[in-house]
Amino acid sequence: MGDNIVFFAWNRPIPGREQLSAAHFQDFLQYLGGLQQTGAIQSFDVALLNNHGGDMNGFFLIRGEPAQIASLVTSEAWMTHMTRASLHLEGSGAVTGATGDLVMERMALWTSLIPS
């Protein structure tokens, strides 16, 4: 499984735009499902967090190989979804990162660069 990820998170729908947000959520699920079926990404998970008073209440974790992730986040479809999200979600944003075995590789690099 790919250790490269895209983490897309949000706080909550902008008040008055809840229906738009719910519809886009379904569209985004279908979009990611299609990407997974065609092999454009390896997998994805979605999480809705329990009420906790914080500013992150849900996220998608999308997994893939480096080329898959790069292709995803530079695609017109991705940019359209991210722009749509910014119009109805507070605190939405996406960032790439690492998981799995790649975490240890990145930590090894980081620790090797710490001055003695």
C-alpha positions, -999 to +999 in steps of 0.1 A: +000+000+000+012+035-008+027+053+021+021+087+005-011+105+015-033+135+010-050+146+042-081+167+035-098+181+066-125+206+075-142+222+105-179+225+096-202+237+069-206+274+067-240+282+083-267+282+057-247+260+033-253+227+050-273+212+021-246+222-004-220+207+019-239+174+022-244+171-016-207+178-022-197+152+004-216+126-016-200+139-049-165+137-034-171+101-021-181+091-056-151+109-071-127+091-048-144+058-053-140+062-090-104+071-087-098+040-065-117+017-090-095+030-119-063+027-099-056+064-099-053+062-061-048+031-039-074+038-012-091+063+010-108+065+044-132+091+057-137+100+093-163+122+111-150+131+145-172+132+176-181+166+190-150+178+209-150+216+207-121+216+183-117+231+148-113+198+129-145+177+126-138+154+097-112+143+072-104+122+042-071+102+041-062+094+006-034+069-001-012+063-032+022+061-047+041+094-052+031+097-089-006+090-080-007+117-053+011+142-075-013+136-104-043+138-080-035+171-064-026+188-097-057+176-116-085+199-127-111+177-109-092+179-076-089+217-079-126+219-087-135+199-056-111+219-034-126+252-047-161+239-042-152+229-006-139+264+002-173+278-008-192+258+018-168+246+045-150+265+072-114+255+078-111+232+048-076+223+035-055+196+021-019+187+028+003+158+015+023+136+039+035+102+048+023+072+067+034+036+072+071+027+066+077+061+050+073+077+085+104+059+097+123+070+066+113+106+071+122+104+109+156+089+101+162+118+077+151+144+102+171+129+130+202+127+108+200+164+102+198+175+138+230+193+147+251+175+174 
